[in-house]
Structures are given as structure tokens and as C-alpha cells.
Amino acid sequence: MTSTSRLYDAMNAFLRQRDIQWRDVRHLKTLCWMMVGILESQSVHLNGFGVYVNSRAQFAQSHQRRFRRCLSNRRIDIAATHHTLVQQALSKWGKKRLYLSLDTTVVWNCFCIVWVGVVYRGRTVPVAWQIVPQASSSVRLWIIQRVLRQASRVIPQEVEVVFLADRGFADGKLMKYLRETLHWHFCIRIKRSFQFQLEGEWRKVSSVSLQPGQAYFTPAVVIGKTRPYCDVYLAFAHDQQSGEDWVIVSDQPTTLQTFAQYRLRFCVEESFLDLKSNGFNLEASRLRDKFALYQLCGVIALTTVFLVLQGTQVVASGKRRLVDAHWNRGMSYLKLGWNWVRLAMTQQWTIQIYPFLSSLADPQPAFASKRQQEDSFKREFTVLNRIPAS
């Protein structure tokens, strides 16, 4: 059996978990070969997949048309397969808090991808996504709600969820939807133009001026003078190292830990880097069809889940240094899984299938540099008891 055939068998076993029903077995086979092509070529360019496919087709154009038809076929619900496998991966999460990060990215200046993922050990595992045909990264509230509804169906009901988002998503209606409909907590950065009511007086966020290293936490306030939203808490801080002001709104009382929670949001930006230049090279697909791009994001999401599960097991089994040259972990779990798959193919090992993500703390956190680690310990804040004078 060739190494490519071993990888195909692993993809087939992965996609057949939990008795997932396929209308046509040919759909499953094509999806497996697409995932094999992505892993082998390290790109999502459909033209490069054909050289890895074992089939009766002889011409490269035949393979390209086959994959293009798969992405345009509305009978193939790739997202449903992904949601089923992610639901399985999170089914043993337990009652530990789970963080969801949302952000958007624009490709080719014509499509905006709305991406929601579970924060997991330095990256996000994709849960739901939407494609919006526009050049702007700002999307309407109903689109965000649609993506979050999809995510809510995947996440176990007993898990406490904290939603993380940047300033572009600070909206009173969204906060109300998160708290009253989805019953999630939230931690969102807001703009300095926001207004809040404290002790009966309306103030602008920009009126709170902090010195470097100072932090201030409000009691329950009302934010948004035009669309007021009650019983939220604000956290102000001025980071001495970056020289940047931070203002976070949360439905829970804020502390210094609030900033540590919000910092997890940046994991989605690292995932976008994997989606583009540092991993799957999405923009090389050159797709200009909204539905086909949505389907391709589903294939990437499935591949990401598979690789993260592989990388998690590599670390758990003590085999990380077989695929990571760093003394301490310097690669993401996705890259660890990717390298492990390549090694298994080279050594002709059987590629195992691992269905569950662990909610335990990362046993080997990524270590970028000594300076970065030392800087993280130097952050100290003086917490003020009352709001500073304007």
C-alpha cells in the first residue's frame, strides 16, 4: 500500500465517524481526495490535487473538474459533516469554560469570511463560518447572529461559553442576543467613542484618561446612549509596554483577569494566518463563487480539525520532538499534526484517528522567545478605586 493510499484511508475513516450518512459514496471519495491533496500539496489550488489521486482519470483537467463540481454541488453538505465531527470532538470537554473567538478576514477584496472558532492552545478550531460578498470586513448583525446560531448547535449545552470579539463587533443588540438568547458570557473590546452611564452621569470612554500601568474597573453601568444596554462592566487599562489604551466590556464583574481572557481573542488572527500564507494558502484557490468558497472553507475546517487532533495526540504521547526541532514547543498543534502526518507517510506508519479534544491545560505551551516570556511577567497594573478626573 502506498503512503498516499494510507492517508486516503485515514481521511475516509475520519469522515465516516458517528455513522455520518452520505447520499452518494462518490461524494465521500472526492472529499477524501481533496483533503489528501491539501495535505500533500500544502495548498488549496485545485490544479495541484490531481497528481495525488488514484483514479481512472488520466488528465489533470479531469481531476480539476471533478473537484470543482464537488465544491459547486449543493447536495454535498460539507458544513454538516464538519459540525458533526466538531460536536464529537467537544463532547468530552466537561464543564470547563470554553472560549469562542469571532473575527472577519477579506480575500481578493471581494469576499469577507466571518469565522468563529474554539480557542484551543494558541489557535482556534473552526466551528462555523459564513461568506459575505463584499470588500469590507464589517458585517451586519444578522449575519453574525446566523454564524453564532450555527456554533451554538455544535457546542455542548452544559459548557459555559465566553464570547470574545474586537471593537468592530461591540453592539448592544449583539450583547443582548449573547446573554438572553444564547446564554453566553462575553468579553468585547469597545471603541473610545462609546458612552457609559456611571452614578447617573453619562461619560465618554475617551474621557477616562489613565497613566501608563494604571487600571480601573467600573461597577455595573449602562453603555450606549442611543441604544442603552444595562448591567455590564467596563475594564480600563493603559499598557505601559505597548502604550495602548484598552477598554473591555463584559457581562461579568471585571478584574485584571478580564484582560487575560480577552487576550485569547488574538488566537483567531493566528488561525487566519494558517488559513492564508502560513498554511492552506486559501487565496491560491482563485475561486470567485460564493458557494464554492463556502464549501472550500468547509474542507479546510475539516482538515484543520483532523490535524489539530493529530497534533494533540503527538504532544500527549511524548513524540513532539520527532516532528518539532525546538527544545520547547515552537509550533502550533496544527503544524505538529501536519508534520506528524508527513512523517507517518514517510515511515509507512498507520495514521490513527483521534476523535476527542482535551479540555485540560496545554501540557507544553508554545515558547516563542525568552524576551517575550520575560516581558509577559513585567506587566504590572495599579488598580484605581475611582474613576480618574478628566
N, C-alpha and C positions, 0 to 999 in steps of 0.2 A: 504494500500500500504506500502510495506517495505521500509526502508531507502535506501537500495541498488537499488530498483526499481526507487525511486525518483532521485537518482544520475544518473542512466541509462537514464531516461527521459531528464535530463538536458544535458547530453552528446549528446543525439540524437537531441535535439533542437539546440544545439550549432553547430553541424556538418551539419545541414540542412539549415543554414542561406544562404542568397543570392542565393537560388534556385540551390545549388550545385547538379549536376547530378551524380547519382551513376549507374553504369552498372548493378549492382545486389544489391538488398536491403540487402542481406546477408552479403555483404562486409561492409556495414554501421553498421550493428548489431555487427559484430565481432570487428570492430574498437571501437565501443562504449564500449563493454565489456572489451577490453584491457585497455582503459583509466580508466574505473571503477576499474579494477584490480590493476593498477598502484597507483591510489589514495588510495585505501583501504589497499594494502599491503606495500605501500611506497617502492616499488622495481619494477624492470622490469624483474624479474625472471619469465619466462612463467609458471613454475610449480606451482607457488603460486596463479595464477589468477583463477583457476577453482572453488575454494570454494566460490567465489563471483558471479558466473554466474548462472543465471536462464535459464535452457535449459533442453531438454530431455536427454542429455548425462548424464551418471551415473558415469563413471570412470574418474579419474583425467587425465589419459593418453589421453583420447578423447579430453579434453579441450586443453591439451598441443599441440596435433597435429593440432587442429583447428587454434590456434594462430600461430603456426609455418608455416602452409600453407598460412595463410594470409600474413605473412612477406615475403614469397617467391613468392607470386603471382604478376607477373609483370602487370597484368591487373588492379591492385589496385594502383592508383597514390595518395599516401598519401601526397606527397610534393605539388601537385597541389591544394589539399584541403587546406593545410596549407597556401599556398601563397594567395589563395582567401580570407581566413579569416584575415590574416595579412594586406592585402591590404584594407579590410574593416575597420580594427582597426585603420589604419593610415589615413583613408580617410577624417577625420575632424581635421587633425593635423594643418591645416592652413599654414601660410608662415613662421612659426618659424623654426629656424635652427635645423636640425636633425643630430645626430652623429651616425656613423656606426663604430663598432669596429670589427676587424678581428684578429683571432688567431688560433692556432692549439693545439691539445692535442693528446697524443698517448695512446691507450688502448691495453693491453696484449702484448705489444712490437711487434705488427703485423699490426695494423691499425692506421692510422693518420686521425683524424677528423678535417676538415677545417670548421670553424664556423664563421658566420657573423651575428651580431645582432645589433638591435637598442638600443643605450644606453638609459635606462629608469629608473630613480630614483634609482640608485645604482646597477642595474643589466642590463643585455641585454635581449631583447626579440628576440628570434631567427628568422632570416629572410631567410637564405639559408645556406646550408651545403653540403659537399662532403666527401666521404670516400676514402682514398688512401691506398692501401695495402702495407705499408712499416713501418719500425720501427723508421724512422727518422721524426722529426717534421718539417723539411724543405721540402717544396713542390715547384714544378715548376711553372713558371709564368702562363702558360696556364690554370693550374688548378685554380689558384687564379682568373684569368680573368673569367673563367667559373662560379665560385661562385658569383662574383660581377655582372655578367650579370643577373643571376637569381635574385639577390637582386634589381637590377635597375628596373626590371619589376614590383616589388611589391611597391616600394616607389612612392608616388605621384610626378608627374612631376614638379609641382610648388614649391616643397620644396627644400631649399638649404641644400645640404648634405656635411658634413665634414667627411672624412675617416680617421680613426685612426689605427695605426699599430706599432708593435715593430720593433727592429733593423733587425730581420730576413727577413723583407719584404721591406727593403729600396733598391729600384731598379729604375733606371732611366726610364726603359721601363714601369714599373708599374705606375710611376708618370705621364708619358706621356699619358698612357691609361686612367688614372683617370681624367686628366684635359681635354684632347682633345676628347675622345670618350664618357665618361660618364658625363663630365662637372661637376665633383665634386671637391671640395677643399680637401686638405689632410694635415695631421699633423703626421709625421712619425719620430720616433727616428732613428738615424743613428749611425753606428759604428765609433770609433775613427780612423779607418784606411782609412776612406773616404778622398778624396782630393777635395778642392774647390778653385776656382779662384776669387781672390779679387784684384781689381785695377791692373789687368794684371799679377798678380803673383799667382802661384799655391802653395797652402799650404796644409798640412795635418791637419785634425781635431785635432789630438793629439798634434799639435804644439801650440794650444791655451791653455794656462795654466792660470786658474783663481784661485784666492784665495777664501776661504770659504765666501759665501754671495755675490759674485760678479756675474754679468750677462752681456752678450754682445750680441747685435743684429746686424746682417750684413745688408747692403743694398742688392739689387738683385745680386746674384752670379751665377756662373756655378759650378755644382758639378759633380764628376766622370770624371777623366782624360781619362780613356779608353772609357767610354760611356758618353760623356758630356751631361748634361741637363741644359738648361738655365733658367734664370729668376725665381729662387727660393730664399728663405730667410732662414737664419740659426739663431737659438737661442741657445746660450751657457749659462750655469749656473752651479755653484757649490753649491749644497745644504749643508748648514752648519750642519744640523741635521743628515742627513744620510751619509755625507761625500762622496757623489756620484756626478760624473760629468754627466750633461745632455746636449745632443745636438739634437735639433729638426729641421727638415726641413719642410718647408711649402710653399705653392704656394702664400700665402698672407703675407704681411709685419708682422714680428714677434714682439711681446711685451711680457711683463710678463704674460699676459692673455694666451699666447700660451701654457705655461706650465700647466695652469689650464685646458685648453682644452685637452691637451694630457693626463692629469691625469684621464680623463674619460675612457681611454682605459682599465684601470685596472678592470672595471666592468665586462669585459668578463671573467676574471680569476675567479671572484666570481661566475659567471654563470657556469663555468666548475666545480667548487666545488659542485654546485647544481646538475649538471649532474652526478656527481660521488658520493662521500661519504656523502655529506650533503643533498642529496635529492633523486634522482631517482636511484642511485646505478647501473649505466649502466653496470659496469663490472660484475655484478651478472648475466647478461643475458647469458654470456658464448657463445655468437654467434661467429662463425668463417666464416660466409658467408658475403661477401661484400654487396650484395644487401639487404639481410635480416637486416644487421646492419643499412644500409641507411634508410630502412623503419622504423626500430625501433626508430631511431633518429627523424623521422617524427612524430611518435606517441608521443614521449617526447616533441617535439616542439609544437604540438597541445595542449598537456596538460599544458605546460608552459604558452601559450597564455591564455588559459582558466583561470588558477589560477591567473595570473597577473591581468587580467580584474576583477576577483572577489576581489582581494586584493585592487585594486584601488578604487573600489566602497565601500569597507568596511571603508577605511580611509575617503573618501568623505562624507559618511553618518554619520560619527562620532561614529562608532561602533568598532573602533580598539581595545579598551581596553577590549572588550568581548573576544578577542582571543589572545591578547598580554599582558603579565604580566608586561612589562616595563612601567615606568611612561612616558618616551618619547619613540618614536618608536625605537625598538631594533631588529625588524625582517624585512626581505625583504618582498616585496609585494607578491612574490611567496609563502612564508611561511604563510603570513597573509591569502592569499586566500585558502591555503590548510587547515589551521586551521578553517577558516570560513565554508568550505565545511563539515568538520567533525562535527562542532557544529550544522550546519543545519540538518545533518543526525540524530544526537542525539536528537535534539528538534523536528524532523519531520517537519521542515520548507520546503517550496518550494524553490528550488535553482533557482534564477533568472539568466537570460542570459544578459550580457552587451557587446555590440558589438564594442565600440569605446575606444581608448586610448586618454587621455587628454594630450595636449602639454603644459599645464600650469606647473609652477614650483611646485616641491614637497611641499605639504602643511605641511607635517611632516617629515622632513629629518631624516634619521637614526642617532641615537646618541649612539656611542659605549662607550665612557667614557669621563669624564671631562678632563683628561690629554690629550687625543687625540685631543679634541676640542681646548684646550689651546695651544698645540703645533702647530696647524694649523695657529693660529694667530701670532705666534712668527716668522714666516718665513719672513725675510726682505732681499731685494737684493739691492746692489749698482750697478746701470747700468753704464757701461763704455762707453765713447764716441768713443773710438777707440780700435782696437784690441791690447791686451797686448803683450809686447815683449816676444819672445820665450825664 
